[in-house]
Amino acid sequence: MRTEVSSGQTGVMTDERPLYGYADVASIGALLADATRARVLISLADGRALPASVLAAEAGVAASTASEHLARLVDGGLLSVERSGRHRYYRLADAQVGTALEAVAALAPTRPVRSLRESTRAAALRRARSCYDHLAGRLGVAVTESLLDRGALIRTDGLAGTERAQGDRLSAPVRTHPYELGPAADSIFTALGVDLAATRAQRRPLLRFCVDWSEQRHHLSGALGAALLTRMESAGWVVRHNTRRALRLTDSGARTLDRILGVDLAA
């Protein structure tokens, strides 16, 4: 805003608008550069809110050490915190932070697997996981493909299936969102137990898509993606591996997805 200064110089104007330079990427990089803080963020990447004691255990550090790192992440705008009783619960500040973590995961070198347990965990993440609040991994892409095959979704940019378009950034939201609901959307989502009308009424965008970091194809996100994952968890079709991001498709879930969508994860 431009205002007149009271310096005795009548009519002299000054511009009080703040000046903005380049985005301070280095400050975010410094927060991510610490292994403990990185483990904390990854532990919260599925959209959960967890107390400091649980995050300390996830990161493998003492509670006092975790508190210091959590304070830095809150100050840096990557986490938000709320008090419930005697506990403070931490979560990612917003969905953009979750998207950024997925993007960094795609760029980061793979850490050597040092045990069978680690190998199994890595495979589980690739197979099925939550990406903030929606389904990702091989299962997420397969479900999105089947929604296209069944006419619940239609791709509008001329490409086939969930193929990544030229210019789509790896492990990032799809900028143009080249999909719309298809003629079978109501019947398919009703069969899946998703209230499409209620989901449409939410303030967030109904249809959004991400480039899956492990599959490098599109998976469904947005309000509809979140509603679908919520339904799959409440119905017991997927369960979490020890409260981590990895998801396991149950036998009942496999039968349901095969019956309604023709999803065959084994294939």
Backbone torsions as a table, in degrees:
resi	resn	phi	psi	omega
1	MET	NA	139.7	178.8
2	ARG	-94.7	131.3	-179.8
3	THR	-133.5	156.8	177.8
4	GLU	-84.9	133.3	-179.8
5	VAL	-89.1	146.5	-179.8
6	SER	-96.0	64.7	-177.4
7	SER	-109.4	12.0	-178.4
8	GLY	87.3	-9.2	179.6
9	GLN	-97.9	90.5	-176.1
10	THR	-59.6	132.9	175.6
11	GLY	88.2	-6.2	178.7
12	VAL	-74.6	128.4	-178.5
13	MET	-113.0	148.4	176.0
14	THR	-131.9	149.4	-179.2
15	ASP	-97.8	112.4	-176.6
16	GLU	-94.8	5.9	178.8
17	ARG	-66.9	137.2	179.7
18	PRO	-67.4	148.4	177.2
19	LEU	-95.1	136.3	-179.0
20	TYR	-116.1	135.2	176.4
21	GLY	-106.6	-147.2	179.0
22	TYR	-72.1	153.0	175.8
23	ALA	-60.0	137.0	-177.1
24	ASP	-82.7	71.6	-178.7
25	VAL	-63.0	-32.6	-176.3
26	ALA	-61.2	-35.1	-178.8
27	SER	-66.2	-38.3	176.6
28	ILE	-70.6	-39.5	178.0
29	GLY	-59.9	-37.7	179.1
30	ALA	-65.0	-36.3	177.8
31	LEU	-67.4	-38.7	-178.2
32	LEU	-79.0	-16.5	-172.9
33	ALA	-72.2	-19.1	179.5
34	ASP	-86.6	131.0	-174.7
35	ALA	-63.4	-36.9	-179.8
36	THR	-66.2	-45.2	179.1
37	ARG	-65.3	-36.6	177.8
38	ALA	-63.0	-41.5	179.3
39	ARG	-66.0	-37.2	176.9
40	VAL	-61.5	-47.0	-178.7
41	LEU	-63.4	-43.2	178.7
42	ILE	-62.8	-36.1	179.2
43	SER	-63.9	-26.4	-178.4
44	LEU	-100.5	4.2	-172.4
45	ALA	-70.0	-9.4	178.1
46	ASP	-91.1	6.4	176.5
47	GLY	91.5	-0.7	-179.8
48	ARG	-73.4	162.6	167.7
49	ALA	-111.7	128.3	-175.7
50	LEU	-129.0	147.4	176.7
51	PRO	-73.5	161.7	-176.6
52	ALA	-59.5	-35.8	-177.9
53	SER	-64.2	-39.1	179.2
54	VAL	-70.1	-40.2	179.5
55	LEU	-66.6	-34.0	175.3
56	ALA	-62.1	-42.6	178.2
57	ALA	-65.6	-40.6	178.9
58	GLU	-61.5	-39.0	-177.4
59	ALA	-85.5	-12.8	179.3
60	GLY	73.8	35.4	-180.0
61	VAL	-130.3	168.1	177.2
62	ALA	-69.0	157.0	-177.9
63	ALA	-60.3	-39.5	-179.7
64	SER	-64.9	-39.4	178.0
65	THR	-65.7	-43.0	179.1
66	ALA	-61.5	-39.2	-179.0
67	SER	-61.3	-39.6	178.7
68	GLU	-63.5	-44.6	-179.4
69	HIS	-68.0	-39.2	179.6
70	LEU	-63.4	-39.8	178.6
71	ALA	-61.9	-40.3	178.6
72	ARG	-65.7	-40.1	-179.7
73	LEU	-68.0	-35.5	176.0
74	VAL	-67.8	-46.5	179.4
75	ASP	-61.5	-33.3	-179.6
76	GLY	-81.1	-2.0	175.9
77	GLY	83.3	8.9	179.7
78	LEU	-89.7	-24.9	178.7
79	LEU	-124.5	153.0	168.0
80	SER	-117.6	158.8	-176.1
81	VAL	-138.2	144.0	174.4
82	GLU	-140.2	148.2	-178.4
83	ARG	-94.7	136.7	174.5
84	SER	-136.7	105.9	-175.4
85	GLY	65.7	-128.5	-179.5
86	ARG	-86.3	-5.9	-171.6
87	HIS	-107.3	150.7	169.8
88	ARG	-104.9	129.0	-179.4
89	TYR	-108.2	132.8	-177.1
90	TYR	-112.8	143.6	175.0
91	ARG	-146.7	164.6	174.6
92	LEU	-59.6	142.8	-175.0
93	ALA	-60.6	-37.3	177.9
94	ASP	-166.6	178.7	-176.9
95	ALA	-64.6	-26.8	179.5
96	GLN	-62.5	-34.8	178.2
97	VAL	-65.9	-41.6	176.9
98	GLY	-61.4	-41.3	178.1
99	THR	-63.8	-40.9	179.2
100	ALA	-63.7	-38.9	178.7
101	LEU	-63.5	-41.1	177.4
102	GLU	-62.0	-39.9	-179.8
103	ALA	-65.9	-42.3	178.7
104	VAL	-65.1	-37.8	179.0
105	ALA	-60.9	-34.5	179.3
106	ALA	-70.3	-30.4	-178.3
107	LEU	-87.4	-26.5	-173.1
108	ALA	-72.0	144.6	174.7
109	PRO	-66.2	149.8	179.0
110	THR	-75.2	126.7	178.1
111	ARG	-72.2	136.9	-179.3
112	PRO	-57.4	136.3	177.8
113	VAL	-81.9	122.9	-173.6
114	ARG	-104.5	-1.8	-179.2
115	SER	-155.8	163.3	176.7
116	LEU	-62.4	-36.2	179.6
117	ARG	-61.7	-45.0	178.8
118	GLU	-64.5	-39.3	179.6
119	SER	-62.7	-43.1	-179.9
120	THR	-64.3	-40.5	-179.8
121	ARG	-64.6	-42.6	179.8
122	ALA	-63.2	-42.5	178.7
123	ALA	-64.2	-37.6	179.7
124	ALA	-64.5	-38.9	178.3
125	LEU	-64.6	-39.5	179.0
126	ARG	-69.0	-34.3	-176.4
127	ARG	-70.8	-48.7	-179.5
128	ALA	-161.9	131.5	180.0
129	ARG	-154.6	169.1	171.7
130	SER	-95.8	138.7	174.5
131	CYS	-112.9	95.7	-169.6
132	TYR	59.9	-92.5	-177.2
133	ASP	-125.6	17.0	-179.7
134	HIS	-134.9	170.6	-172.8
135	LEU	-82.4	135.6	-179.4
136	ALA	-138.5	-174.5	-176.8
137	GLY	81.3	-169.0	-177.3
138	ARG	-60.4	-37.1	179.5
139	LEU	-68.2	-41.3	179.2
140	GLY	-61.4	-42.3	178.4
141	VAL	-68.2	-40.2	-179.7
142	ALA	-63.8	-40.1	177.9
143	VAL	-64.5	-42.7	178.7
144	THR	-63.2	-42.6	176.0
145	GLU	-57.9	-44.3	-177.1
146	SER	-68.9	-34.0	175.5
147	LEU	-62.7	-35.3	174.8
148	LEU	-69.0	-46.2	-178.3
149	ASP	-61.5	-34.1	-176.7
150	ARG	-89.2	-1.8	178.1
151	GLY	83.3	11.9	175.3
152	ALA	-77.6	-27.3	174.0
153	LEU	-126.7	153.6	175.1
154	ILE	-129.9	133.9	175.1
155	ARG	-90.4	134.8	-169.8
156	THR	-110.7	1.2	-176.3
157	ASP	-104.1	9.5	175.8
158	GLY	87.7	-5.8	178.0
159	LEU	-89.5	162.1	-175.8
160	ALA	-97.9	144.8	173.0
161	GLY	57.2	-144.0	-177.6
162	THR	-101.0	22.1	-178.2
163	GLU	-56.3	137.1	177.2
164	ARG	-69.6	130.0	-178.9
165	ALA	-81.5	157.4	176.3
166	GLN	-60.9	130.4	-178.3
167	GLY	96.0	-14.8	175.0
168	ASP	-66.6	130.9	177.4
169	ARG	-77.8	141.6	177.4
170	LEU	-64.7	138.6	176.5
171	SER	49.7	56.4	-179.7
172	ALA	-153.7	159.8	175.6
173	PRO	-59.8	143.5	176.4
174	VAL	-74.5	126.3	-171.4
175	ARG	-71.1	-41.4	-172.8
176	THR	-93.6	-15.0	179.2
177	HIS	49.1	68.8	-172.6
178	PRO	-82.9	48.9	178.8
179	TYR	-138.0	155.8	170.6
180	GLU	-145.9	165.3	178.0
181	LEU	-65.3	140.3	179.4
182	GLY	-96.7	178.5	-176.6
183	PRO	-64.7	-23.5	-179.0
184	ALA	-96.3	9.7	-174.4
185	ALA	-59.3	-48.8	-176.9
186	ASP	-60.6	-47.3	-176.8
187	SER	-68.7	-40.2	-178.6
188	ILE	-67.3	-48.2	-177.4
189	PHE	-71.2	-29.7	172.6
190	THR	-63.9	-43.3	177.8
191	ALA	-61.8	-32.8	178.2
192	LEU	-80.6	-8.6	179.7
193	GLY	85.6	19.0	179.2
194	VAL	-100.5	125.2	179.1
195	ASP	-80.2	97.9	-174.4
196	LEU	-66.8	-37.9	-179.7
197	ALA	-64.0	-44.8	179.3
198	ALA	-66.0	-36.0	179.4
199	THR	-68.7	-38.5	176.6
200	ARG	-60.6	-32.5	-174.3
201	ALA	-76.3	-9.8	179.2
202	GLN	-68.0	157.3	-177.2
203	ARG	-76.3	-26.3	-178.8
204	ARG	-77.1	157.6	-179.7
205	PRO	-58.8	139.0	-178.8
206	LEU	-68.0	-50.3	-175.8
207	LEU	-112.9	120.0	170.1
208	ARG	-139.7	157.5	-178.0
209	PHE	-140.3	148.6	177.4
210	CYS	-121.3	156.6	168.6
211	VAL	-87.5	113.3	-177.1
212	ASP	-64.2	130.4	-173.8
213	TRP	-70.0	-30.3	-178.4
214	SER	-89.4	-30.6	-178.3
215	GLU	-98.3	-21.5	-177.9
216	GLN	56.4	38.4	173.1
217	ARG	-134.7	172.5	-177.1
218	HIS	-78.8	142.8	166.1
219	HIS	-130.4	154.9	-175.2
220	LEU	-74.1	132.2	173.9
221	SER	-131.0	-143.0	-178.9
222	GLY	67.4	-169.7	-178.2
223	ALA	-61.9	-37.6	-178.5
224	LEU	-70.5	-39.9	176.8
225	GLY	-63.0	-40.8	179.0
226	ALA	-66.4	-41.3	179.5
227	ALA	-64.0	-38.0	-179.6
228	LEU	-66.7	-44.2	179.1
229	LEU	-65.7	-40.2	177.0
230	THR	-58.7	-43.0	178.7
231	ARG	-64.7	-42.9	-178.1
232	MET	-64.2	-36.8	178.4
233	GLU	-73.4	-44.1	-178.1
234	SER	-65.6	-30.8	179.4
235	ALA	-83.7	-5.9	-179.5
236	GLY	78.1	20.3	179.1
237	TRP	-79.3	-29.5	172.2
238	VAL	-132.3	147.9	176.2
239	VAL	-132.2	154.8	-177.3
240	ARG	-85.8	144.8	175.1
241	HIS	-81.2	103.0	175.9
242	ASN	50.7	41.2	178.6
243	THR	63.4	14.1	177.6
244	ARG	-88.4	-178.3	-177.6
245	ARG	-68.3	-27.7	-177.6
246	ALA	-64.2	139.8	178.8
247	LEU	-117.6	147.6	175.9
248	ARG	-116.2	127.0	176.3
249	LEU	-76.3	121.3	-179.2
250	THR	-80.0	168.9	178.3
251	ASP	-61.2	-42.0	179.8
252	SER	-67.5	-36.3	177.0
253	GLY	-65.2	-41.9	179.1
254	ALA	-62.6	-42.2	179.6
255	ARG	-65.2	-42.0	-178.2
256	THR	-66.2	-46.4	-179.3
257	LEU	-66.4	-33.9	176.9
258	ASP	-68.5	-40.9	-177.5
259	ARG	-69.0	-44.2	-174.2
260	ILE	-86.7	-39.1	-172.7
261	LEU	-115.9	-11.9	-176.8
262	GLY	73.4	23.7	179.1
263	VAL	-76.1	126.0	176.1
264	ASP	-127.1	92.9	-174.8
265	LEU	-63.8	-32.9	-179.8
266	ALA	-64.3	-34.7	179.6
267	ALA	-74.2	NA	NA
